[in-house]
């Protein structure tokens, strides 16, 4: 496919606000995980025994008065993330350059603002929501996309993708199609998900949450750590840039509601399609940010698919022990990590993991490494077999490959 320029990007996670905070924590091996302290008024006994990646300051953050109808934890995090790394200014310039109707908004989320709905039901007044939560938009999956559209003044197509944990990886593919078909000239893409009871106790009900900080691909891994995050990027065509979206691949293996295909069929198809669209061989990839949730089955399946496709020289790792699994925001956050690998030459390891699983290939790395990265990939896999893989490249890397 014709590559698309990435002219701005940012992420806000438990590691801090903006790209520098992410890079500094990755470089230092400093995790953002903490013992679960989430839940208004919850006693220690009522809280889930887990570790979480919580973003500081959201409880007391307030949206500007003009956006009060969208106020909720998820949209507060969206606003916070949108105002890092000059992203808001970049969007304003994008709007002026292309026109508001020629820029799409494509957002990814898993649970959107369901936390506001939980609160509304907890505070029912008879059979109706309390007055301050009688705002229909925050009780829909499209709450995020609608908020970002209004907050940025963009008037092109506005979509919210909700394919569980692959949501904000798939926004790259969705936006690429809108741009390549000529519907728009550029897109603001991103993803936001925040912690709430449905997330914490829902994943715990599936037996997927560890009582310890997660250890992806470790022999003794026993489950994930949940987190929250927000991130954004701008995609454009026909402009100069240092970083590029070179390819995407999607698949839906539909093997099971919450378990991947045991041979990694869907994961392999997504990665192969991304490489094919990028026009490169697997051997050209230097860094792969794995989905790597630290659940026993998912990590084993992904590692098998990676070993089948890539040479042993590949540096592949999971960064979820830094941020927690941020669900619908994982795609954009871990794409930012892949872009940082390209821009700054740091390939993160797999924090907290110390005992390699002999069933995982040599591609799985536990230690950070410095390298001249020309191509980086990101895997994001969701419930129901909703898989997405992305290939990013530096400008000189694309020229070297003849792109």
Kinemage of the C-alpha trace (Angstrom):
@kinemage 1
@onewidth
@group {chain A} dominant
@subgroup {mainchain}
@vectorlist {calphas} color= white
{ca unk a 1} P 0.000 0.000 0.000
{ca unk a 2} L 1.162 3.620 -0.398
{ca unk a 3} L 2.613 4.541 3.014
{ca unk a 4} L 0.988 7.259 5.093
{ca unk a 5} L 2.922 9.913 6.972
{ca unk a 6} L 2.658 10.003 10.768
{ca unk a 7} L 3.050 13.713 11.472
{ca unk a 8} L 2.236 13.733 15.194
{ca unk a 9} L 1.823 11.143 17.942
{ca unk a 10} L 1.434 11.015 21.712
{ca unk a 11} L 0.495 8.731 24.615
{ca unk a 12} L -0.480 9.177 28.256
{ca unk a 13} L -0.313 6.149 30.538
{ca unk a 14} L 0.500 5.188 34.101
{ca unk a 15} L 4.096 6.064 33.151
{ca unk a 16} L 3.169 9.723 32.760
{ca unk a 17} L 1.988 12.259 30.216
{ca unk a 18} L 3.420 12.485 26.721
{ca unk a 19} L 6.156 10.757 24.722
{ca unk a 20} L 9.103 11.776 26.902
{ca unk a 21} L 7.510 10.286 30.012
{ca unk a 22} L 6.957 7.003 28.183
{ca unk a 23} L 10.490 6.890 26.783
{ca unk a 24} L 12.157 7.768 30.091
{ca unk a 25} L 10.283 5.010 31.947
{ca unk a 26} L 11.024 2.464 29.223
{ca unk a 27} L 14.700 3.416 29.262
{ca unk a 28} L 14.921 3.240 33.073
{ca unk a 29} L 12.915 0.018 33.416
{ca unk a 30} L 10.453 1.819 35.706
{ca unk a 31} L 6.990 0.278 35.818
{ca unk a 32} L 3.811 2.299 36.245
{ca unk a 33} L 2.000 -0.574 37.960
{ca unk a 34} L 0.758 -0.201 41.532
{ca unk a 35} L -1.336 -2.267 43.918
{ca unk a 36} L -4.990 -1.851 43.040
{ca unk a 37} L -6.346 1.251 44.750
{ca unk a 38} L -9.181 1.900 42.318
{ca unk a 39} L -12.805 2.313 43.379
{ca unk a 40} L -14.595 5.192 45.029
{ca unk a 41} L -15.286 4.385 48.656
{ca unk a 42} L -14.167 0.782 48.306
{ca unk a 43} L -12.601 -0.787 51.362
{ca unk a 44} L -9.369 -2.726 51.112
{ca unk a 45} L -11.389 -5.919 51.514
{ca unk a 46} L -13.699 -4.967 48.617
{ca unk a 47} L -10.924 -4.166 46.195
{ca unk a 48} L -9.660 -6.752 43.772
{ca unk a 49} L -6.258 -8.187 44.715
{ca unk a 50} L -4.378 -7.056 41.644
{ca unk a 51} L -1.887 -4.572 40.210
{ca unk a 52} L -3.060 -1.791 37.931
{ca unk a 53} L -1.692 0.941 35.688
{ca unk a 54} L -3.604 3.996 36.835
{ca unk a 55} L -3.275 7.488 35.308
{ca unk a 56} L -2.864 10.142 37.986
{ca unk a 57} L -5.106 13.182 38.231
{ca unk a 58} L -8.250 12.060 36.420
{ca unk a 59} L -10.530 12.186 39.439
{ca unk a 60} L -10.033 15.920 39.820
{ca unk a 61} L -9.639 16.792 36.147
{ca unk a 62} L -12.467 18.850 34.696
{ca unk a 63} L -13.398 19.272 31.059
{ca unk a 64} L -13.876 22.814 29.748
{ca unk a 65} L -17.433 24.065 30.286
{ca unk a 66} L -18.199 23.757 26.578
{ca unk a 67} L -17.757 19.983 26.823
{ca unk a 68} L -19.516 19.376 30.137
{ca unk a 69} L -22.077 17.043 28.539
{ca unk a 70} L -19.283 14.561 27.773
{ca unk a 71} L -17.715 14.638 31.228
{ca unk a 72} L -16.623 11.211 32.475
{ca unk a 73} L -13.352 9.525 33.376
{ca unk a 74} L -12.765 8.252 29.843
{ca unk a 75} L -13.266 11.596 28.137
{ca unk a 76} L -11.199 13.365 30.775
{ca unk a 77} L -8.317 11.076 29.873
{ca unk a 78} L -8.957 11.736 26.182
{ca unk a 79} L -8.720 15.492 26.823
{ca unk a 80} L -5.573 15.055 28.908
{ca unk a 81} L -3.875 12.953 26.225
{ca unk a 82} L -4.974 15.297 23.448
{ca unk a 83} L -3.167 18.163 25.156
{ca unk a 84} L 0.290 16.538 25.231
{ca unk a 85} L 3.196 16.809 22.778
{ca unk a 86} L 1.565 19.678 20.882
{ca unk a 87} L -1.181 17.368 19.584
{ca unk a 88} L -4.005 19.899 19.980
{ca unk a 89} L -1.981 22.480 18.058
{ca unk a 90} L -1.123 19.934 15.373
{ca unk a 91} L -4.812 19.128 14.958
{ca unk a 92} L -5.646 22.830 14.628
{ca unk a 93} L -3.004 23.182 11.901
{ca unk a 94} L -4.331 20.048 10.204
{ca unk a 95} L -7.853 21.478 10.213
{ca unk a 96} L -6.633 24.753 8.734
{ca unk a 97} L -4.554 23.002 6.068
{ca unk a 98} L -7.092 20.472 4.807
{ca unk a 99} L -10.440 21.855 5.996
{ca unk a 100} L -12.471 20.414 8.844
{ca unk a 101} L -14.572 18.178 6.573
{ca unk a 102} L -11.510 16.544 4.983
{ca unk a 103} L -10.112 15.155 8.244
{ca unk a 104} L -11.570 11.990 9.756
{ca unk a 105} L -11.765 11.143 13.443
{ca unk a 106} L -11.264 7.425 14.118
{ca unk a 107} L -11.141 6.389 17.760
{ca unk a 108} L -10.740 2.994 19.394
{ca unk a 109} L -12.066 1.890 22.768
{ca unk a 110} L -13.220 -1.246 24.521
{ca unk a 111} L -15.516 -0.012 27.281
{ca unk a 112} L -15.704 3.726 26.451
{ca unk a 113} L -17.442 5.579 29.279
{ca unk a 114} L -19.160 2.573 30.844
{ca unk a 115} L -17.804 3.734 34.202
{ca unk a 116} L -20.293 6.616 34.053
{ca unk a 117} L -23.091 4.122 33.397
{ca unk a 118} L -21.993 2.037 36.381
{ca unk a 119} L -22.185 5.139 38.555
{ca unk a 120} L -25.602 6.062 37.156
{ca unk a 121} L -27.047 2.662 38.028
{ca unk a 122} L -25.434 2.726 41.471
{ca unk a 123} L -27.118 6.069 42.139
{ca unk a 124} L -30.530 5.355 40.624
{ca unk a 125} L -33.275 7.673 41.810
{ca unk a 126} L -36.222 5.345 41.701
{ca unk a 127} L -36.038 4.014 38.161
{ca unk a 128} L -34.191 6.947 36.557
{ca unk a 129} L -30.573 8.079 36.446
{ca unk a 130} L -29.501 10.905 38.763
{ca unk a 131} L -29.842 14.344 37.196
{ca unk a 132} L -26.124 14.884 36.645
{ca unk a 133} L -25.833 11.628 34.671
{ca unk a 134} L -28.867 12.066 32.418
{ca unk a 135} L -26.558 12.658 29.490
{ca unk a 136} L -27.264 10.047 26.836
{ca unk a 137} L -23.972 10.422 24.978
{ca unk a 138} L -21.838 9.132 27.874
{ca unk a 139} L -23.850 5.925 27.968
{ca unk a 140} L -22.959 4.869 24.420
{ca unk a 141} L -19.854 3.220 22.894
{ca unk a 142} L -19.496 6.280 20.620
{ca unk a 143} L -18.983 8.630 23.572
{ca unk a 144} L -15.245 8.866 22.860
{ca unk a 145} L -15.449 9.525 19.125
{ca unk a 146} L -18.217 12.074 19.541
{ca unk a 147} L -16.294 13.907 22.259
{ca unk a 148} L -13.060 14.073 20.253
{ca unk a 149} L -14.945 15.320 17.191
{ca unk a 150} L -16.473 18.178 19.164
{ca unk a 151} L -13.286 18.913 21.107
{ca unk a 152} L -11.205 19.273 17.932
{ca unk a 153} L -13.742 20.885 15.607
{ca unk a 154} L -13.142 18.233 12.944
{ca unk a 155} L -16.110 17.513 10.697
{ca unk a 156} L -15.046 14.600 8.518
{ca unk a 157} L -16.273 11.028 9.051
{ca unk a 158} L -16.271 10.143 12.746
{ca unk a 159} L -15.997 6.511 13.781
{ca unk a 160} L -15.526 4.653 17.037
{ca unk a 161} L -14.005 1.186 16.668
{ca unk a 162} L -14.793 -1.277 19.462
{ca unk a 163} L -13.133 -4.644 18.804
{ca unk a 164} L -11.933 -5.207 22.360
{ca unk a 165} L -8.153 -5.056 22.775
{ca unk a 166} L -7.387 -4.510 19.079
{ca unk a 167} L -9.602 -1.416 18.840
{ca unk a 168} L -6.985 1.334 18.621
{ca unk a 169} L -4.735 -0.695 16.342
{ca unk a 170} L -7.584 -1.123 13.896
{ca unk a 171} L -8.061 2.649 13.761
{ca unk a 172} L -4.866 2.814 11.670
{ca unk a 173} L -6.378 0.437 9.118
{ca unk a 174} L -9.754 2.156 9.111
{ca unk a 175} L -8.179 5.572 8.636
{ca unk a 176} L -5.866 4.286 5.887
{ca unk a 177} L -8.869 3.050 3.928
{ca unk a 178} L -10.643 6.399 4.277
{ca unk a 179} L -7.548 8.233 3.054
{ca unk a 180} L -6.628 5.868 0.226
{ca unk a 181} L -10.174 5.899 -1.181
{ca unk a 182} L -10.102 9.700 -1.279
{ca unk a 183} L -12.865 10.253 1.257
{ca unk a 184} L -10.513 12.334 3.406
{ca unk a 185} L -6.976 13.710 3.151
{ca unk a 186} L -5.947 13.027 6.737
{ca unk a 187} L -7.152 11.454 9.955
{ca unk a 188} L -6.846 11.984 13.680
{ca unk a 189} L -6.696 8.505 15.141
{ca unk a 190} L -6.411 7.300 18.701
{ca unk a 191} L -7.763 5.274 21.550
{ca unk a 192} L -8.735 5.683 25.182
{ca unk a 193} L -9.842 3.205 27.830
{ca unk a 194} L -10.153 3.739 31.567
{ca unk a 195} L -10.452 1.524 34.592
{ca unk a 196} L -13.894 0.705 35.949
{ca unk a 197} L -15.643 -2.079 37.802
{ca unk a 198} L -16.726 -3.870 34.645
{ca unk a 199} L -13.120 -4.061 33.460
{ca unk a 200} L -11.550 -5.154 36.732
{ca unk a 201} L -14.139 -7.652 37.879
{ca unk a 202} L -15.071 -8.775 34.376
{ca unk a 203} L -11.534 -9.899 33.574
{ca unk a 204} L -11.223 -11.379 37.048
{ca unk a 205} L -14.378 -13.424 36.448
{ca unk a 206} L -12.599 -14.954 33.446
{ca unk a 207} L -9.723 -15.975 35.701
{ca unk a 208} L -7.271 -13.778 33.805
{ca unk a 209} L -6.085 -11.293 36.462
{ca unk a 210} L -2.873 -11.909 38.393
{ca unk a 211} L -2.406 -10.899 42.019
{ca unk a 212} L 1.180 -9.976 41.108
{ca unk a 213} L 2.615 -7.563 38.523
{ca unk a 214} L 2.208 -9.282 35.173
{ca unk a 215} L 5.148 -11.243 33.691
{ca unk a 216} L 4.608 -11.660 29.941
{ca unk a 217} L 6.208 -14.734 28.364
{ca unk a 218} L 7.720 -15.763 31.708
{ca unk a 219} L 7.611 -19.455 32.534
{ca unk a 220} L 5.690 -18.608 35.723
{ca unk a 221} L 3.234 -16.066 34.246
{ca unk a 222} L -0.240 -16.369 35.702
{ca unk a 223} L -2.323 -13.529 34.338
{ca unk a 224} L -2.543 -9.907 33.334
{ca unk a 225} L -2.443 -6.534 35.046
{ca unk a 226} L -5.047 -4.038 33.852
{ca unk a 227} L -4.366 -0.414 33.050
{ca unk a 228} L -5.770 2.722 31.476
{ca unk a 229} L -4.317 5.006 28.836
{ca unk a 230} L -4.980 7.358 25.970
{ca unk a 231} L -3.092 8.198 22.812
{ca unk a 232} L -3.410 9.906 19.441
{ca unk a 233} L -1.678 10.109 16.090
{ca unk a 234} L -2.170 11.994 12.831
{ca unk a 235} L -2.055 10.222 9.471
{ca unk a 236} L -1.634 12.182 6.235
{ca unk a 237} L -0.786 11.506 2.613
{ca unk a 238} L 1.517 13.425 0.300
{ca unk a 239} L 3.516 15.169 3.030
{ca unk a 240} L 7.097 14.872 4.251
{ca unk a 241} L 7.650 12.933 7.454
{ca unk a 242} L 10.207 10.862 9.353
{ca unk a 243} L 7.786 8.117 10.437
{ca unk a 244} L 5.310 6.170 8.333
{ca unk a 245} L 2.503 3.662 8.528
{ca unk a 246} L 3.711 1.166 5.939
{ca unk a 247} L 1.200 -1.646 6.272
{ca unk a 248} L -1.631 -3.139 8.264
{ca unk a 249} L -3.111 -6.595 8.519
{ca unk a 250} L -6.406 -7.684 10.034
{ca unk a 251} L -8.028 -11.035 10.645
{ca unk a 252} L -10.928 -12.525 12.534
{ca unk a 253} L -10.264 -16.118 13.463
{ca unk a 254} L -13.574 -16.360 15.386
{ca unk a 255} L -12.255 -19.398 17.234
{ca unk a 256} L -13.695 -18.520 20.647
{ca unk a 257} L -15.147 -15.540 22.498
{ca unk a 258} L -12.070 -15.069 24.681
{ca unk a 259} L -9.449 -17.638 23.606
{ca unk a 260} L -7.222 -17.320 20.523
{ca unk a 261} L -6.914 -19.985 17.865
{ca unk a 262} L -4.583 -22.603 19.426
{ca unk a 263} L -2.203 -22.564 16.448
{ca unk a 264} L -2.262 -18.779 16.221
{ca unk a 265} L -3.920 -18.855 12.803
{ca unk a 266} L -5.534 -15.427 13.096
{ca unk a 267} L -2.413 -13.816 14.534
{ca unk a 268} L -0.277 -15.244 11.734
{ca unk a 269} L -2.712 -14.066 9.038
{ca unk a 270} L -2.735 -10.528 10.443
{ca unk a 271} L 1.064 -10.329 10.581
{ca unk a 272} L 1.469 -11.765 7.093
{ca unk a 273} L -1.039 -9.287 5.664
{ca unk a 274} L 0.723 -6.344 7.343
{ca unk a 275} L 4.084 -7.387 5.920
{ca unk a 276} L 2.576 -7.902 2.462
{ca unk a 277} L 0.992 -4.451 2.447
{ca unk a 278} L 4.287 -2.946 3.590
{ca unk a 279} L 6.074 -4.785 0.787
{ca unk a 280} L 8.782 -6.207 3.064
{ca unk a 281} L 9.918 -9.607 4.255
{ca unk a 282} L 9.677 -10.625 7.891
{ca unk a 283} L 13.479 -10.468 8.094
{ca unk a 284} L 13.362 -6.699 7.528
{ca unk a 285} L 11.578 -6.084 10.852
{ca unk a 286} L 13.866 -5.045 13.694
{ca unk a 287} L 11.391 -4.658 16.575
{ca unk a 288} L 7.991 -6.197 17.291
{ca unk a 289} L 5.828 -4.984 20.159
{ca unk a 290} L 3.862 -8.089 21.070
{ca unk a 291} L 0.318 -8.253 22.389
{ca unk a 292} L 1.838 -10.258 25.267
{ca unk a 293} L -0.833 -10.106 27.981
{ca unk a 294} L 0.952 -12.542 30.358
{ca unk a 295} L -1.881 -15.055 30.318
{ca unk a 296} L -0.523 -18.579 29.802
{ca unk a 297} L -2.478 -19.453 26.650
{ca unk a 298} L -2.307 -16.118 24.803
{ca unk a 299} L 1.451 -15.668 25.168
{ca unk a 300} L 2.191 -19.224 24.049
{ca unk a 301} L 0.016 -18.878 20.947
{ca unk a 302} L 1.535 -15.524 19.967
{ca unk a 303} L 5.082 -16.753 20.529
{ca unk a 304} L 4.411 -19.751 18.296
{ca unk a 305} L 3.058 -17.543 15.502
{ca unk a 306} L 6.059 -15.202 15.778
{ca unk a 307} L 8.543 -18.091 15.700
{ca unk a 308} L 6.865 -19.450 12.564
{ca unk a 309} L 7.278 -16.142 10.700
{ca unk a 310} L 10.368 -14.319 11.936
{ca unk a 311} L 14.082 -15.115 12.162
{ca unk a 312} L 15.687 -15.439 15.583
{ca unk a 313} L 17.405 -12.026 15.221
{ca unk a 314} L 14.061 -10.242 15.727
{ca unk a 315} L 13.730 -8.309 19.002
{ca unk a 316} L 10.168 -8.975 20.183
{ca unk a 317} L 8.797 -7.969 23.568
{ca unk a 318} L 5.709 -7.070 25.542
{ca unk a 319} L 5.519 -3.690 27.305
{ca unk a 320} L 2.413 -4.461 29.368
{ca unk a 321} L 4.389 -4.787 32.613
{ca unk a 322} L 5.129 -1.065 32.224
{ca unk a 323} L 1.570 0.164 31.608
{ca unk a 324} L -0.758 -2.708 32.341
{ca unk a 325} L -3.048 -4.047 29.642
{ca unk a 326} L -4.845 -0.899 28.547
{ca unk a 327} L -7.440 -2.812 26.518
{ca unk a 328} L -8.923 -0.617 23.784
{ca unk a 329} L -6.033 1.841 24.168
{ca unk a 330} L -3.317 -0.823 23.873
{ca unk a 331} L -3.081 -0.529 20.098
{ca unk a 332} L -2.298 3.184 20.038
{ca unk a 333} L -0.069 3.140 23.136
{ca unk a 334} L 2.053 0.255 21.897
{ca unk a 335} L 2.182 1.782 18.423
{ca unk a 336} L 3.652 4.879 20.089
{ca unk a 337} L 6.248 2.604 21.711
{ca unk a 338} L 7.055 1.158 18.273
{ca unk a 339} L 7.370 4.683 16.862
{ca unk a 340} L 9.687 5.626 19.730
{ca unk a 341} L 11.841 2.606 18.861
{ca unk a 342} L 12.107 3.955 15.323
{ca unk a 343} L 12.732 7.554 16.357
{ca unk a 344} L 15.057 6.993 19.329
{ca unk a 345} L 16.566 3.552 18.815
{ca unk a 346} L 15.351 1.939 22.047
{ca unk a 347} L 13.829 -1.521 21.754
{ca unk a 348} L 12.127 -2.274 25.090
{ca unk a 349} L 12.497 -5.638 26.732
{ca unk a 350} L 9.838 -7.456 28.760
{ca unk a 351} L 9.841 -5.891 32.199
{ca unk a 352} L 9.518 -8.135 35.256
{ca unk a 353} L 10.026 -11.379 33.338
{ca unk a 354} L 13.094 -13.356 34.359
{ca unk a 355} L 12.488 -17.035 33.544
{ca unk a 356} L 12.200 -17.689 29.804
{ca unk a 357} L 9.490 -20.120 28.783
{ca unk a 358} L 11.210 -22.851 26.745
{ca unk a 359} L 8.123 -23.025 24.530
{ca unk a 360} L 8.765 -19.443 23.362
{ca unk a 361} L 11.256 -18.746 20.596
{ca unk a 362} L 14.503 -16.793 20.687
{ca unk a 363} L 12.655 -13.758 19.329
{ca unk a 364} L 11.184 -13.042 22.777
{ca unk a 365} L 13.554 -10.650 24.585
{ca unk a 366} L 13.519 -9.683 28.264
{ca unk a 367} L 16.201 -6.954 28.193
{ca unk a 368} L 16.185 -3.526 26.553
{ca unk a 369} L 18.443 -3.077 23.533
{ca unk a 370} L 19.669 -0.109 21.511
{ca unk a 371} L 19.625 -0.429 17.745
{ca unk a 372} L 19.162 1.373 14.462
{ca unk a 373} L 15.512 0.436 13.928
{ca unk a 374} L 14.160 0.827 10.398
{ca unk a 375} L 10.965 -1.191 10.656
{ca unk a 376} L 8.878 -1.833 13.763
{ca unk a 377} L 5.646 -3.760 14.177
{ca unk a 378} L 2.858 -3.823 16.710
{ca unk a 379} L 0.478 -6.720 17.407
{ca unk a 380} L -2.933 -6.181 19.000
{ca unk a 381} L -5.313 -9.093 19.443
{ca unk a 382} L -8.857 -8.863 20.828
{ca unk a 383} L -11.606 -11.092 22.112
{ca unk a 384} L -13.491 -12.964 19.422
{ca unk a 385} L -10.336 -13.277 17.346
{ca unk a 386} L -10.255 -9.615 16.281
{ca unk a 387} L -6.592 -9.320 15.312
{ca unk a 388} L -4.536 -6.463 13.924
{ca unk a 389} L -0.847 -6.073 13.083
{ca unk a 390} L 0.816 -2.825 11.995
{ca unk a 391} L 4.125 -2.089 10.271
{ca unk a 392} L 5.837 1.268 10.817
{ca unk a 393} L 8.969 2.518 9.122
{ca unk a 394} L 11.495 5.317 9.028
{ca unk a 395} L 11.853 7.233 5.802
{ca unk a 396} L 15.339 5.930 5.097
{ca unk a 397} L 14.191 2.400 5.863
{ca unk a 398} L 11.450 2.625 3.236
{ca unk a 399} L 13.928 3.884 0.626
{ca unk a 400} L 16.367 1.079 1.456
{ca unk a 401} L 13.629 -1.473 0.833
{ca unk a 402} L 12.671 0.183 -2.438
{ca unk a 403} L 9.291 1.351 -1.147
